[in-house]
Amino acid sequence: MHRQRKGIGEALLLYLEAVCPTEKLFISTNLSNKQMQRLCRRLGYMPSGMIDNLDPGDPEVFSCKKPQRS
């Protein structure tokens, strides 16, 4: 927990966007991971769906973004 809110997650997502070879980038996190969901919204990711039963009682939430091309 002491490594949270240091900008590492944001830096990783921005890097993935920069090197993404496809038109869309999909990411996922558990429904219980509210901090990651907030980061995704802040970076412009749109909700794309949910899958149950990967982690019992904690669905996986998927988000999508069209990375900006340089």
Buried (B, 14 or more C-beta within 10 A) or exposed (E): EEEEEEEEBEEEBEEEBEEBEEEEBEBBBBBEBEEBBEBBEEBEBEEBEEEEEEEEEBBBBBBBBEBEEE
